[in-house]
Amino acid sequence: MKFTIARNTFIKKLNAVQRAISSKTTIPILTGLKIKAEADQLVLTGSNTDISIETTISVNDPDAELDIEQTGDIVLTARFFSDIVKKLPDNKMLVEVSDGFQTTITSGASEFKINGLDANNFPHLPEVDSQTTITLQADVFSEMINETVIAVSNQESRPILTGIHFTIENNKLTAVATDSHRLSQRIINLPEAVKMPEDIIIPGKSLLELSRMLDEEIDTITLQISENQALFTFDETLFYTRLLEGLYPDTSRLIPKESTTAMEFEAPELLASIERASLLSHAGRNNVVKLTINAAAKKAIITGDSPEVGNVEEVVVTKDIQGEDLEISFNPDYLKDALRSFGHTAIKMEFTSPLRPFTLVPTEDQENFIQLITPVRTF
């Protein structure tokens, strides 16, 4: 195998594939990057037990300046190879593999020789034989992931909750995540009628890596689903992820249908208040912040305290308060995550009782995005 390529283009593709490569795997070949030179393109592949990423660089790409002199394939230790490529002196680099899998990397006056592995031992990518292809706006789908992944569980004791649950009904794609303390649900309209084989659960960590790859240059992304794999396709890149097996809990019954107290505010203003209150709550053992609502006086107060350090009290800037008086305690970190997901938006927060979950929705488009947080019992 022998090819020359523009280093800038190669590094961009290399960075994408490296998201699927872990140095901690127990399978040595999976610490490697597979490079395959074909007659008209270069194929880079990385894989771990959860995700696999394959991307191509075409000889027709003018930015790549790709010239393939000899076809072939090799697996190189990703960490060393990546470090070498990023520090080469010139923008043009030559990669050549000789007998015995020794690989020479040349750029300017610099020459590296590293040992490779037989590409035939690299695992084959999953086969996704799907009758359904769903096309999504890349920016909207990335936003959907970031708005829901905050509620994914990190506890492996309930593996099903480490994923985001997707369903399609009435031309709407719904994503739900919960760790049993909070819940996030986002709905987007699909441009055309599609049928998904069944509901699917995709690991939150996989989707987080995917969302980081969806930059502004990518317009659309397609999703295909097989029995135990999902395949996302975009920008000459294939992103495979395993699906989680099992039944996701029925989350629809967790969302309250009515409320006794409601408060409207700008998300950044409440977020700033909560961040100040949590400075002291984090110093304590319980990490709890209290919200006291006086509906008659149209006043809401945030308090946080730590017996060791002190306390803080702040009047919240609100747009409107309706309903009954209320005093409720909660984990401020959950509320901060929820508020950040709304960005610079006006929010409506609704409560039913001090011990029942409360919800946050944008004042516009309330049906399609909801965050739910379970309060903390303090007595």
N, C-alpha and C positions, 0 to 999 in steps of 0.2 A: 504494500500500500504506500502511495506517495501522493501528496497534494500540497499546494500552497494556497494561502487564504489571507484575507485582511483580518488582522487581529481584533479590531473593534467589533466587527460583525460576529466573529467567532465567540468572543467573550460574552456578548449579549445572549447568544443561544446557549452557551455553556452555563451561564448563571441560571437560566430557566430550568435546564435539565438537573442541575445540582440540587434543586429543591427536593428531588426524589431520592437523593443519595445520602445515606447515613454512615458515619464512621463507626457507629456503635453496633452495627449488625453482626450477628454470629456467623453469617455466610460471607466468607472473605470476598468472593467475586462481586457482591453487591456494594462493596465500598468503591467499586470501579465505575468508570464512564465507558460505555461502549461507543466506539467510533466506526462507522461503516462507510467506506468510499465506494459509491456506485458510479456508473458511467456519467450520469448527469446531475448527481447530488451527493451531499454529505449528510449522513443520518447520525444524530447523537441520541443516545438512550441512557436513562438512569432509572433505577428501580429500588424499592424497598418492599417490605411486606404489605404496606398499605397502598402506596401510589406508585405508578410508573409514568414517566414522561418521555415522549419521543418527539424530536423536532428535526426539521430538515433545512438545509441550506442549498439552494439551487445554483447551478453554474450560470443560470440566466440572471441572477441577482447582481446588478452592477456594483452595489456596495460591497459585496463579498469578495470580488476579484478572485473567485475560486477557480483553480486549475487542477484537475485530477489527472495525474500522469499514470497512476496505476491503481486499480481497484483492490479492495481487500477490507479486512476488519481487525480490530484489536480492542482489548479492554485495558484501560490505564487507571491506576489509582487516582481517584478524582481529586483528592486534596493536594497531592504533590503536583499533578499535571496542571490544575487550576492556578496554583501559586506561581508555577513557572511561566505559564502563558501570560499572566497579568503583569509580570515583571520583565518581559522581553523588551529589548531596546527599540526595535523597529515595529512599524505597523504591519509589515508583511512577515509571515512565518511559514516555514516549511516543516512538514511532518512526514517522516519516512520510517517504515517498519521493515526490518531485515529479518532473515531467518532466525528462529529462536525467540521471536517476539520482542527483540530489543528495538526500542523506538528512539529515533533521533529527532530532536526539535531544534531547528536552526532559525535564528533571526539576527540580522546584522552580524556583529562579530561574536555573538553568543551561540554556544552549542551545548545542548543537554542530551544525555543518553539515559533513558530510564527503562526498566523492565516492564513488559506488559504481560497480559494473560490471554489465553486462547478464548476468542469470542464465541466459540461453539459451546462453551460451558455456561454462557450467560443465559439466564432464564428467558423463555419466549414470552412475548407480551400476551396478555389475555385476549381471547377472541370475543368480540361483542357483536353477536348476531341479533340485531334489533330491528323490529318492524316499525318502530316509532322514532322519529327524529323531531326534537323540539328546538326551535330557533329562538334565542333570547337576545335582547339588547345587553351587550357586555357590561355597560356601566350600571344598568338597572339590576342585573343579576349580582354584580359585585356588591352593590349597595345592600341588596337583600341578604347576602351572606353576612356582611359586617353588622347589620342590624339585629341578626338573630344569633350569631355565633357566641355573643357575649353571655347567653344563658345556657350554653352547653355545659354539661357536667364534666369535671376533671376526675371524678371518682370511678375507677375501673370496677368497683363492686357492682355497679349497674351499667354495664357496657352500652346498653341501648340508649341511655341518656347522654352518651358522649357524642351522639350524632344529631344532625338536623333532619327532621321528618318532613318529607315533601309529598304533597298530594295534588291531584288535578281534579277539579270539579267545576262544571259550568264555565269552562273556558278560563278558569282562574288557577294559577299556581300558588299554593299555600306552603309556606315554610314555617315550622314551629320548632322551638328548642326550649327545654326546661331542665333545671337541675334539682327540681322539687322545692327550691326556695324562691325561684323567680321563673318567669316565662316570657318569651318573646315570639310574637307572631306577625308575619308580613305576608301580604297577598299582592300579587301582580297579575294584571290582565294579559292574556296571551293573544298574539295577533291573529291566530287562526285556531280552529277547532282541532284538538289533538287528544288522543287517548293514551294514557300511560298504562302499562300492564297492571300495575298495582302501586300502592304507596311504597315509597323507598326511604331508607334512612342512610345518609351519607356521613361518615365521620367528620366532626367539626374541624379537626386538624387538617384533613385533606382539603376541605373547602377554604380554609384560611390560606393555605398555600396557593390554591387556585386564584383566589381574589387578588393576591399580591402580584400575580402574573398578568392580570387584566389591566393594562395601562390604557391611556387615552387614545392610542393609535388603533386599538381593537374595537370594531363596531359591533360585531355579533359573535355569539358563541352557540354551538349546537350541542345538544345532549342526547345521547343514546343509552339505553338501559338493557342489560341482559340479566340473566338469572342472579348473578352475584357481583356484577361489575357495572359501573357507570363510566361512560366515555365522553369527555368534553373535547371538542375540536375548535381550534381558533388559531389564526396566524401561523399556518404551517406547523402547528403543534398539536400533538395528541396527549391528553391528560387522562390517565386511567385511575380509578379509585375503587377499592372494594366497597361493597355495601355491608351494613350491619344486619345481622339476622335476628329476628324476633319481632314481637308486637310492641309498637310504641303505645304508651298509655293514652287514653282518651283525654285530651287536654281541653276540649271544648267546654266541658262541665266545670272547669276551674275558673273560667272567666265570668265574673258577676254580670247579671243582666240589668241590675238596677243599682242605684246608689242613694245615700242619705246626705252626703256632703260632697261638694265639688269646688275645685279651686283652679283658676286659670292664671297662667304666668308665662313669661318668656324663658325658654329652656336655659340659655346661658346665665341668666340672673340667678335662678334657683341653684344651678350647678355651682356657681361661685360661692353661694351661701353654704351649701353642703360641704364643699371642699374646706371652707374655713372651720366649720363645726367638726369635721372629721380630723382636723389637726390634733384636737384634744381627745376625741373618742378613740383614736388609734393608740394613744398612750395608755388607755385603760385596758382591763382584761376582757370586757364584753364587746367593745366596738359598736356601740349603739348611739343613735341620734334620735331625739324626740321632736315631733312636730305638734304644736298646739294650735288649733284653729278656733278662733272666736268669730263665728259667722255673723253675729249681730253687729260687732264692731268692724267687720270686714278686715280682720287682722289675723296674720299667721306668724308664729314665732318658732324658730329653730333653736334647740338647745343641745349642747354636747358637753359632757363633763368627764373628768378623770379625777378620782379622789387623790391621786398622787400629784397631779399637775395643777388642776384648776378647772374652770368651766367657761363656756362661751354662750352668749344669748344674742340672737339677731332677728330683727323683724324682716320677714320676707316681702320683697316687692311683688305684689300680685295685681292682676288686672280685674279679677272678680272672685268673690267667694259666695257660695249659696248653700243653704241647707242647715244642718245641725252642728253644734259645737263638737269638737273631736280632739282627742289626745292619742297619738299613735307613735310607736317606736319602731325603728327599722335599722338594718345594716346600711350605713351610708355608702359603702362601696357599690352595693347593688344599684342604688339610686343614681350614683354618679355614672356608672356604665350605661344605664337606661337613658339618662339625659344626654349623654354624649352622642348616642345613636340618633337623636332627633336633630342634632345640629342647631342652627339658628332658627328655631321654630317656636310658635306659640303652642303651649301644651295645656291640656285639660287633665287634671288629676282627680279621680273619683274614689270615694271611700264608702264602705257599708258599715263597718264597725271597727273598733280598735284591734280586734283579733282576726279579722278577715282580710284576705289579700286586697290590695288596692291597685288601680290601673292608671296608666298614663297613655294618652292618645293625642295626636296632633289635632288642633282645633279644626283644621281643614283635613279632609280625607280620613275621617275617623274610622271608617270601616276597614281600611287596608293595613293599618299598623297599630299594634297594641303591645305595651310592655306591662307585665304584672309582677308585683313584688309582695312576698309574704312578710307581715310584720313580725316583730320580736316581742314575746311576752316578757314583761319586766316586773311581774308581781306573781 
